[in-house]
Amino acid sequence: MTYKMLVLNIDGTLLQENGRIHKQTREAIEFALQKGIHIILATTRNFPAAKRIAKSLKLKDYIIAHHGAFIAKDIGKPIYVHRVHEQITSEITALLESFSCQIRLVNEKFLIGNKIKVPNNMMAKVVFQSANRFMYQERYVDSISEKLLDQPVSPPNMEVVFFDEKDMDDAKRAIKEMYDEVVCIPIEPLKMVIVPAGVSKLTGVKFVCSQYGIKRHEVVSIGAGMDDIPLMNWSGMGVAMGNSPKEVQDAADWITRTNNDNGVAYMVKEHFRKQYRLGFLNKLKNAEEPIEEFDLISAEENELK
């Protein structure tokens, strides 16, 4: 099988637990790029945060950010944007403020979050991308709904972290019953993202594939979250990180190592090492006369050893 696109989640996949990208992972990404593979980041993170990572890896393809609601190479030139309407954003925010939760309205240029006293055991859940504070404006207010009266916002997505499982279930059920315009997608046991109906990482990848003329069976996706399962099921090969929940691993075609053990690099080495460069394959396909097969593998397979 020849793969033409590699779709990567960021958190729990590209990034180690310390928030960094290991040298071996960087080398694997470079190796795949040299093969002519399109490498797409598909993430719930805001566009500037995803763009910063893409730039560090020298990726020039489209970025699927905001859980599929914002797709672009450059922030000023998106090829797809779908937002939660201002009025619905205001109403859902007011509803969520009746629960004990951290709320964030995530725009591609800024976010608005609520100030809330966080239990000590939940601190790690509500620390979001602080390293980007100088390139991405974050504002935290006592009441988001009151702020929206003066400054309406139509975000691509909303992120919510709950402190109680029942609260999350009740909020998700209420939003589902009241609004057909949005969907709530759980991404962790106590964390969900709210996006416009029809938006997801999967629909984002399908849209990008249509731009490149890439077919489903030519796509490899690697993920670690519950929200990655639909994309993994759709892809030609769905790969689960070794640190992902059991449900994610059960849905995968292949399970790689953990993010702390360079799972992305291991997967690339195992599945792309013996694939010819796409440019070479295109030359064979377009050749007028049959060309005898010859082995380029030995010259390439040492690159990731």
Buried (B, 14 or more C-beta within 10 A) or exposed (E): EEBBBBBBBBBBBBBBEEEEBBEBBBBBBBBBBEBBBBBBBBBBBBBBBBBBBBEEBEBEBBBBBBBBBBBBBEBEEBEBBBBBBBEBBBBBBBBBBEBEBBBBBBBBEBBBBBEBEBEEEBEEBBEBBEEBEEEBEBEEEEEBBEBBEEEEBBBBBBBBBBBEEEBBEBBBEBBEEEBEEBBBBBBBEBBBBBBBEEBBBBBBBBBBBEEBEBEEEBBBBBBBBBBBBBBBEBBBBBBBBBBBBEEBBEBBBBBBBBBBBBBBBBBBBEBBBEBBBBEEBEEEEEEEEEEEEEEEEEEBEEBBE
